[in-house]
Amino acid sequence: MTTGDGSDGSLALFRNREFVALAGTAFARSQAYSTILIALALYADQLGTSGAVEGLWGTAFALVQLAIVLPLGRMVDTHNAKRFLLGGLVLNVCVFVGFAAVEGVGGIVAMRMLQGLGASVLWLTGSAVVGELSPDAERGQWLGTYNQVGAFSSLAGDLVGGFLLYAYGFTVTYAALSAVTIAATAGIWRFLRDNPGGRTDPSKVTNTETLRRLLGRSAIRALVTLRLGLSFGKMAVIVFLPIYARTVFGMSPLAIGGVLAGGKLTKSLLQGVVGGYLDRVGKKHYFVIAGTLTYGFGAAMIPLAGYAQGVIPPLSLSALGTSISVVPAFVPLFCAYAVIGVADSLRLPASMALFVEEGEFFDAVAGSLSLRSIAWKVGQVLGPLSVGVIWDLASVTVAFLTAAAFITVSAGVFVSLYRAEPAPDVTAVPGD
């Protein structure tokens, strides 16, 4: 039994075999995502690509997800979610094999598209199943801890993945990612029940009428609008910060992993605690606002790395038995990403819990999460490519400040749109 508050409740969840199996999918997905972002920085350096091409790598990942997320949400609501999790894990193994064989920009774009498909299946299905299996009074704890596992895994991807790329190159790194994913596949196969979360009448979930009802709620409209602006800026930061560190400052994969570890460390330590606090105090929309504004501040800090030379002395970074010298830019980049990790810890559990609660009103949790993901994917498609073009035409400072501006404006729009509403009468005839 979970306590529903703080770290004790988070630890208690790991006695639940189904939760551990689901957390395993988050671990495999997040570790792969973080490691491949560092690999993309190496590809950009090797191939001498432009900002627009590098942005396309982010856009390709999101474009496939945008195309499939809505039908996927309907299928998860109406079919056996366990099979989707197994299929997504197997697809990710195929992606790693493909990345090990790529030789040019075209191959990277193709693999990013397949990676986007696999990641979308795992994220949407895993989040929906965790949301539906969790007790009502402990949903923030379950979702916060589930995301906390992903954050910890992302940290492992930064450090371990960065070290493997630094010491052994692409092939060994992708083999290690495959092994982790195969282990997660075995956990789902062995421990997760069939039809997790139950099945819903296909005529009542994730159809046009359901989406119209969801979007008729002011909270959903505010959340969707926030996601659009936030994703534009956030995905530009996620894609370009490793590339910035590599191509401008010449950082090694291990040093880049150390930079990203700043955010992943704060995120992995805080999300479960914040989830438990949410269950006790409520007011989730305040956490969403605070997290979004904090993220904008962290994004605006990134260009300070260009002014670190001569102000901060060279440093030595030790990790996994290896010691390397790092450039002064490491410090401001590490601090900026640490602030970003705090921002996500404040925002993510609250945002996910709000979407799940809204979806429950219509027995369409995955449908509600689909709207959340669609809004994210629209910004994710436009953000990296747009910011890459801005980088080419103006400067890196203008590019990152543009990302920060979109994030900050989205918070202001959320404040103006959000209204708490009572639960609707879901027994009413559609269209009434």
Backbone hydrogen bonds, N-H to C=O, Kabsch-Sander energy under -0.5 kcal/mol:
donor,donor_aa,acceptor,acceptor_aa,energy
9,G,5,D,-1.3
10,S,6,G,-1.3
11,L,7,S,-2.6
12,A,8,D,-2.1
13,L,9,G,-1.3
14,F,10,S,-0.5
14,F,11,L,-1.2
15,R,12,A,-1.9
16,N,13,L,-1.9
17,R,15,R,-0.7
20,V,16,N,-2.3
21,A,17,R,-2.3
22,L,18,E,-2.4
23,A,19,F,-3.0
24,G,20,V,-1.8
25,T,21,A,-1.0
25,T,22,L,-0.6
26,A,22,L,-1.5
27,F,23,A,-2.4
28,A,24,G,-2.4
29,R,25,T,-2.6
30,S,26,A,-2.5
31,Q,27,F,-2.3
32,A,28,A,-1.8
33,Y,29,R,-2.2
34,S,30,S,-2.4
35,T,31,Q,-2.2
36,I,32,A,-2.4
37,L,33,Y,-1.5
38,I,34,S,-1.4
39,A,35,T,-2.1
40,L,36,I,-2.5
41,A,37,L,-1.3
42,L,38,I,-1.5
43,Y,39,A,-2.5
44,A,40,L,-2.7
45,D,41,A,-1.8
46,Q,42,L,-2.6
47,L,43,Y,-2.8
48,G,44,A,-1.2
49,T,44,A,-1.2
54,E,50,S,-2.2
55,G,51,G,-2.4
56,L,52,A,-1.7
57,W,53,V,-1.3
58,G,54,E,-0.9
59,T,55,G,-2.4
60,A,56,L,-3.2
61,F,57,W,-1.1
62,A,58,G,-1.6
63,L,59,T,-2.7
64,V,60,A,-1.3
65,Q,61,F,-0.9
66,L,62,A,-2.6
67,A,63,L,-1.6
68,I,64,V,-1.6
69,V,65,Q,-2.0
72,L,68,I,-2.5
73,G,69,V,-2.3
74,R,70,L,-1.8
75,M,71,P,-2.2
76,V,72,L,-2.5
77,D,73,G,-1.9
78,T,74,R,-1.4
79,H,75,M,-1.8
81,A,79,H,-0.9
83,R,80,N,-1.0
84,F,80,N,-0.8
85,L,81,A,-2.0
86,L,82,K,-2.2
87,G,83,R,-2.4
88,G,84,F,-2.5
89,L,85,L,-2.0
90,V,86,L,-2.1
91,L,87,G,-2.3
92,N,88,G,-1.8
93,V,89,L,-1.5
94,C,90,V,-1.7
95,V,91,L,-1.9
96,F,92,N,-1.9
97,V,93,V,-1.8
98,G,94,C,-2.1
99,F,95,V,-2.7
100,A,96,F,-1.8
101,A,97,V,-0.6
101,A,98,G,-1.2
102,V,98,G,-0.7
102,V,99,F,-0.8
108,I,104,G,-1.8
109,V,105,V,-2.4
110,A,106,G,-2.2
111,M,107,G,-2.3
112,R,108,I,-2.3
113,M,109,V,-1.8
114,L,110,A,-1.9
115,Q,111,M,-2.8
116,G,112,R,-2.3
117,L,113,M,-1.8
118,G,114,L,-2.4
119,A,115,Q,-2.8
120,S,116,G,-2.1
121,V,117,L,-2.0
122,L,118,G,-2.1
123,W,119,A,-2.8
124,L,120,S,-2.3
125,T,121,V,-1.7
126,G,122,L,-2.1
127,S,123,W,-2.6
128,A,124,L,-2.1
129,V,125,T,-2.4
130,V,126,G,-2.4
131,G,127,S,-2.4
132,E,128,A,-2.0
133,L,129,V,-2.5
134,S,130,V,-1.6
138,E,135,P,-1.7
139,R,136,D,-1.0
142,W,138,E,-2.5
143,L,139,R,-2.9
144,G,140,G,-2.6
145,T,141,Q,-2.5
146,Y,142,W,-2.6
147,N,143,L,-2.3
148,Q,144,G,-1.8
149,V,145,T,-2.2
150,G,146,Y,-1.6
151,A,147,N,-2.4
152,F,148,Q,-2.6
153,S,149,V,-2.7
154,S,150,G,-2.4
155,L,151,A,-2.1
156,A,152,F,-2.1
157,G,153,S,-2.6
158,D,154,S,-2.0
159,L,155,L,-2.5
160,V,156,A,-2.2
161,G,156,A,-1.3
162,G,157,G,-0.6
162,G,158,D,-0.9
163,F,159,L,-2.1
164,L,160,V,-2.9
165,L,161,G,-2.5
166,Y,162,G,-2.1
167,A,163,F,-3.0
168,Y,164,L,-3.0
169,G,164,L,-1.2
173,T,169,G,-1.2
174,Y,170,F,-2.6
175,A,171,T,-1.9
176,A,172,V,-2.1
177,L,173,T,-2.0
178,S,174,Y,-1.9
179,A,175,A,-1.9
180,V,176,A,-1.9
181,T,177,L,-2.0
182,I,178,S,-2.4
183,A,179,A,-1.8
184,A,180,V,-1.9
185,T,181,T,-2.1
186,A,182,I,-2.0
187,G,183,A,-1.7
188,I,184,A,-2.1
189,W,185,T,-2.4
190,R,186,A,-2.0
191,F,187,G,-2.6
192,L,187,G,-0.5
192,L,188,I,-1.4
198,G,195,N,-1.9
200,T,77,D,-1.2
204,K,201,D,-2.3
205,V,202,P,-0.7
211,L,207,N,-2.5
212,R,208,T,-2.3
213,R,209,E,-2.3
214,L,210,T,-2.7
215,L,211,L,-2.8
216,G,212,R,-0.9
217,R,214,L,-1.6
221,R,217,R,-2.1
222,A,218,S,-2.5
223,L,219,A,-2.5
224,V,220,I,-3.0
225,T,221,R,-2.3
226,L,222,A,-2.3
227,R,223,L,-2.2
228,L,224,V,-1.7
229,G,225,T,-1.7
230,L,226,L,-2.8
231,S,227,R,-2.6
232,F,228,L,-1.6
233,G,229,G,-1.6
234,K,230,L,-3.3
235,M,231,S,-2.2
236,A,232,F,-0.9
237,V,233,G,-1.8
238,I,234,K,-2.6
239,V,235,M,-2.4
240,F,236,A,-2.4
241,L,237,V,-2.4
243,I,239,V,-0.7
244,Y,240,F,-3.3
245,A,241,L,-2.5
246,R,242,P,-2.0
247,T,243,I,-3.1
248,V,244,Y,-1.8
249,F,244,Y,-0.9
250,G,246,R,-1.2
251,M,245,A,-2.1
256,I,252,S,-2.5
257,G,253,P,-2.4
258,G,254,L,-1.8
259,V,255,A,-2.1
260,L,256,I,-2.4
261,A,257,G,-1.6
262,G,258,G,-0.7
262,G,259,V,-1.3
263,G,259,V,-0.6
263,G,260,L,-0.5
264,K,260,L,-1.9
265,L,261,A,-2.6
266,T,262,G,-1.5
267,K,263,G,-2.3
268,S,264,K,-2.7
269,L,265,L,-1.9
270,L,266,T,-1.6
271,Q,267,K,-1.7
274,V,270,L,-2.8
275,G,271,Q,-2.5
276,G,272,G,-2.1
277,Y,273,V,-2.1
278,L,274,V,-2.4
279,D,275,G,-1.6
280,R,276,G,-1.0
281,V,277,Y,-2.5
282,G,278,L,-2.3
286,Y,283,K,-1.2
287,F,283,K,-0.9
288,V,284,K,-1.7
289,I,285,H,-2.1
290,A,286,Y,-2.5
291,G,287,F,-2.6
292,T,288,V,-2.1
293,L,289,I,-2.3
294,T,290,A,-2.1
295,Y,291,G,-1.9
296,G,292,T,-2.1
297,F,293,L,-1.9
298,G,294,T,-2.2
299,A,295,Y,-2.5
300,A,296,G,-1.9
301,M,297,F,-1.0
301,M,298,G,-0.5
302,I,298,G,-0.7
302,I,299,A,-0.9
304,L,301,M,-1.7
305,A,302,I,-2.1
306,G,303,P,-1.7
307,Y,304,L,-1.8
308,A,305,A,-1.3
310,G,312,I,-0.5
311,V,308,A,-2.1
312,I,308,A,-2.5
315,L,326,V,-1.9
317,L,324,I,-3.4
319,A,322,T,-2.6
322,T,319,A,-1.8
324,I,317,L,-2.7
326,V,315,L,-2.8
330,F,327,V,-2.1
331,V,328,P,-1.4
333,L,329,A,-1.8
334,F,330,F,-2.7
335,C,331,V,-2.5
336,A,332,P,-2.4
337,Y,333,L,-2.1
338,A,334,F,-1.8
339,V,335,C,-2.1
340,I,336,A,-1.9
341,G,337,Y,-1.9
342,V,338,A,-1.8
343,A,339,V,-2.1
344,D,340,I,-2.3
345,S,341,G,-1.9
346,L,342,V,-1.8
347,R,343,A,-2.1
348,L,344,D,-2.7
351,S,347,R,-2.8
352,M,348,L,-2.7
353,A,349,P,-2.1
354,L,350,A,-2.2
355,F,351,S,-2.1
356,V,352,M,-2.5
357,E,353,A,-2.5
358,E,354,L,-2.2
359,G,355,F,-2.3
360,E,356,V,-2.0
361,F,357,E,-0.9
361,F,358,E,-0.6
362,F,359,G,-1.3
363,D,360,E,-1.2
364,A,359,G,-2.5
368,S,364,A,-2.2
369,L,365,V,-2.5
370,S,366,A,-1.8
371,L,367,G,-1.8
372,R,368,S,-2.0
373,S,369,L,-2.3
374,I,370,S,-3.2
375,A,371,L,-2.4
376,W,372,R,-1.6
377,K,373,S,-2.8
378,V,374,I,-2.2
379,G,375,A,-1.4
380,Q,376,W,-2.4
381,V,377,K,-2.5
382,L,378,V,-1.8
383,G,379,G,-3.3
385,L,381,V,-0.6
386,S,382,L,-2.3
387,V,383,G,-2.9
388,G,384,P,-2.3
389,V,385,L,-2.1
390,I,386,S,-2.3
391,W,387,V,-2.5
392,D,388,G,-2.0
393,L,389,V,-2.6
394,A,390,I,-3.1
399,A,395,S,-1.9
400,F,396,V,-2.4
401,L,397,T,-2.3
402,T,398,V,-2.1
403,A,399,A,-1.7
404,A,400,F,-2.3
405,A,401,L,-2.2
406,F,402,T,-2.1
407,I,403,A,-1.8
408,T,404,A,-2.3
409,V,405,A,-2.5
410,S,406,F,-2.0
411,A,407,I,-1.4
412,G,408,T,-1.6
413,V,409,V,-2.3
414,F,410,S,-2.1
415,V,411,A,-2.1
416,S,412,G,-1.6
417,L,413,V,-1.5
418,Y,414,F,-2.6
426,V,424,P,-1.2
428,A,425,D,-1.4
432,D,429,V,-2.4
